[in-house]
Amino acid sequence: MSSMFLSPDELTELTGFKQTKGHLRWLDQYRWAYALSRNLQPRVAREYYQQRMGLRRSGPSETEQARHAAALEEPDFSALDRV
């Protein structure tokens, strides 16, 4: 199972820089969202990376799709006749 965040090696591959300072400069320049860890290392969410790289469609989640489908479903009003 992969981590929730990109590894330092993956950040190096993405940015082309080996040092944290280069990672931060690149992420800021290309307006990537990231958070800083306690030791000031950038953390990029793997899902965000996949979305930005076109590997995952951005759209409603499966849960949102299920809720939407349930809202569109017509209730069974015939059950009221059986009461």
CNS distance restraints for C-alpha pairs under 8 A (distance, minus, plus):
assign (resid   3 and name CA) (resid   7 and name CA) 7.80 0.50 0.50
assign (resid   3 and name CA) (resid  46 and name CA) 7.56 0.50 0.50
assign (resid   4 and name CA) (resid  45 and name CA) 5.90 0.50 0.50
assign (resid   4 and name CA) (resid  46 and name CA) 5.60 0.50 0.50
assign (resid   4 and name CA) (resid  47 and name CA) 7.69 0.50 0.50
assign (resid   5 and name CA) (resid  43 and name CA) 5.99 0.50 0.50
assign (resid   5 and name CA) (resid  44 and name CA) 5.41 0.50 0.50
assign (resid   5 and name CA) (resid  45 and name CA) 4.44 0.50 0.50
assign (resid   5 and name CA) (resid  46 and name CA) 5.00 0.50 0.50
assign (resid   6 and name CA) (resid  10 and name CA) 5.72 0.50 0.50
assign (resid   6 and name CA) (resid  11 and name CA) 6.33 0.50 0.50
assign (resid   6 and name CA) (resid  43 and name CA) 6.80 0.50 0.50
assign (resid   6 and name CA) (resid  44 and name CA) 5.73 0.50 0.50
assign (resid   6 and name CA) (resid  45 and name CA) 6.36 0.50 0.50
assign (resid   6 and name CA) (resid  46 and name CA) 5.62 0.50 0.50
assign (resid   7 and name CA) (resid  11 and name CA) 6.26 0.50 0.50
assign (resid   8 and name CA) (resid  12 and name CA) 6.20 0.50 0.50
assign (resid   9 and name CA) (resid  13 and name CA) 6.25 0.50 0.50
assign (resid  10 and name CA) (resid  14 and name CA) 6.10 0.50 0.50
assign (resid  11 and name CA) (resid  15 and name CA) 5.97 0.50 0.50
assign (resid  11 and name CA) (resid  16 and name CA) 7.92 0.50 0.50
assign (resid  11 and name CA) (resid  17 and name CA) 7.97 0.50 0.50
assign (resid  11 and name CA) (resid  23 and name CA) 6.92 0.50 0.50
assign (resid  12 and name CA) (resid  16 and name CA) 5.26 0.50 0.50
assign (resid  12 and name CA) (resid  17 and name CA) 5.20 0.50 0.50
assign (resid  12 and name CA) (resid  18 and name CA) 5.25 0.50 0.50
assign (resid  12 and name CA) (resid  19 and name CA) 7.88 0.50 0.50
assign (resid  12 and name CA) (resid  23 and name CA) 7.20 0.50 0.50
assign (resid  13 and name CA) (resid  17 and name CA) 7.62 0.50 0.50
assign (resid  15 and name CA) (resid  22 and name CA) 7.64 0.50 0.50
assign (resid  15 and name CA) (resid  23 and name CA) 5.97 0.50 0.50
assign (resid  15 and name CA) (resid  26 and name CA) 6.10 0.50 0.50
assign (resid  15 and name CA) (resid  27 and name CA) 7.62 0.50 0.50
assign (resid  17 and name CA) (resid  22 and name CA) 5.24 0.50 0.50
assign (resid  17 and name CA) (resid  23 and name CA) 5.96 0.50 0.50
assign (resid  18 and name CA) (resid  22 and name CA) 6.96 0.50 0.50
assign (resid  18 and name CA) (resid  23 and name CA) 7.42 0.50 0.50
assign (resid  19 and name CA) (resid  23 and name CA) 6.47 0.50 0.50
assign (resid  20 and name CA) (resid  24 and name CA) 6.15 0.50 0.50
assign (resid  20 and name CA) (resid  41 and name CA) 6.47 0.50 0.50
assign (resid  20 and name CA) (resid  42 and name CA) 7.39 0.50 0.50
assign (resid  21 and name CA) (resid  25 and name CA) 6.21 0.50 0.50
assign (resid  22 and name CA) (resid  26 and name CA) 6.10 0.50 0.50
assign (resid  23 and name CA) (resid  27 and name CA) 6.07 0.50 0.50
assign (resid  23 and name CA) (resid  42 and name CA) 7.45 0.50 0.50
assign (resid  24 and name CA) (resid  28 and name CA) 6.06 0.50 0.50
assign (resid  24 and name CA) (resid  42 and name CA) 6.77 0.50 0.50
assign (resid  25 and name CA) (resid  29 and name CA) 6.05 0.50 0.50
assign (resid  26 and name CA) (resid  30 and name CA) 6.20 0.50 0.50
assign (resid  27 and name CA) (resid  31 and name CA) 5.82 0.50 0.50
assign (resid  27 and name CA) (resid  32 and name CA) 5.03 0.50 0.50
assign (resid  27 and name CA) (resid  33 and name CA) 7.43 0.50 0.50
assign (resid  27 and name CA) (resid  34 and name CA) 7.73 0.50 0.50
assign (resid  28 and name CA) (resid  32 and name CA) 6.27 0.50 0.50
assign (resid  33 and name CA) (resid  44 and name CA) 6.90 0.50 0.50
assign (resid  34 and name CA) (resid  42 and name CA) 6.10 0.50 0.50
assign (resid  34 and name CA) (resid  43 and name CA) 5.37 0.50 0.50
assign (resid  34 and name CA) (resid  44 and name CA) 4.84 0.50 0.50
assign (resid  34 and name CA) (resid  45 and name CA) 7.30 0.50 0.50
assign (resid  35 and name CA) (resid  42 and name CA) 5.69 0.50 0.50
assign (resid  35 and name CA) (resid  43 and name CA) 5.09 0.50 0.50
assign (resid  35 and name CA) (resid  44 and name CA) 6.79 0.50 0.50
assign (resid  36 and name CA) (resid  40 and name CA) 5.01 0.50 0.50
assign (resid  36 and name CA) (resid  41 and name CA) 5.35 0.50 0.50
assign (resid  36 and name CA) (resid  42 and name CA) 4.63 0.50 0.50
assign (resid  36 and name CA) (resid  43 and name CA) 5.84 0.50 0.50
assign (resid  37 and name CA) (resid  41 and name CA) 5.20 0.50 0.50
assign (resid  37 and name CA) (resid  42 and name CA) 6.35 0.50 0.50
assign (resid  37 and name CA) (resid  43 and name CA) 6.63 0.50 0.50
assign (resid  44 and name CA) (resid  48 and name CA) 7.13 0.50 0.50
assign (resid  44 and name CA) (resid  49 and name CA) 6.93 0.50 0.50
assign (resid  45 and name CA) (resid  49 and name CA) 6.27 0.50 0.50
assign (resid  46 and name CA) (resid  50 and name CA) 6.21 0.50 0.50
assign (resid  47 and name CA) (resid  51 and name CA) 6.20 0.50 0.50
assign (resid  47 and name CA) (resid  56 and name CA) 7.93 0.50 0.50
assign (resid  48 and name CA) (resid  52 and name CA) 6.13 0.50 0.50
assign (resid  49 and name CA) (resid  53 and name CA) 6.09 0.50 0.50
assign (resid  50 and name CA) (resid  54 and name CA) 6.19 0.50 0.50
assign (resid  50 and name CA) (resid  55 and name CA) 4.88 0.50 0.50
assign (resid  50 and name CA) (resid  56 and name CA) 5.61 0.50 0.50
assign (resid  51 and name CA) (resid  55 and name CA) 5.73 0.50 0.50
assign (resid  51 and name CA) (resid  56 and name CA) 4.84 0.50 0.50
assign (resid  51 and name CA) (resid  57 and name CA) 6.36 0.50 0.50
assign (resid  51 and name CA) (resid  58 and name CA) 6.46 0.50 0.50
assign (resid  60 and name CA) (resid  64 and name CA) 5.77 0.50 0.50
assign (resid  60 and name CA) (resid  65 and name CA) 6.28 0.50 0.50
assign (resid  61 and name CA) (resid  65 and name CA) 6.24 0.50 0.50
assign (resid  62 and name CA) (resid  66 and name CA) 6.17 0.50 0.50
assign (resid  63 and name CA) (resid  67 and name CA) 6.26 0.50 0.50
assign (resid  64 and name CA) (resid  68 and name CA) 6.14 0.50 0.50
assign (resid  65 and name CA) (resid  69 and name CA) 6.17 0.50 0.50
assign (resid  66 and name CA) (resid  70 and name CA) 6.14 0.50 0.50
assign (resid  67 and name CA) (resid  71 and name CA) 6.17 0.50 0.50
assign (resid  68 and name CA) (resid  72 and name CA) 6.39 0.50 0.50
assign (resid  69 and name CA) (resid  73 and name CA) 6.40 0.50 0.50
assign (resid  77 and name CA) (resid  81 and name CA) 7.66 0.50 0.50
assign (resid  78 and name CA) (resid  82 and name CA) 7.17 0.50 0.50
assign (resid  79 and name CA) (resid  83 and name CA) 7.16 0.50 0.50
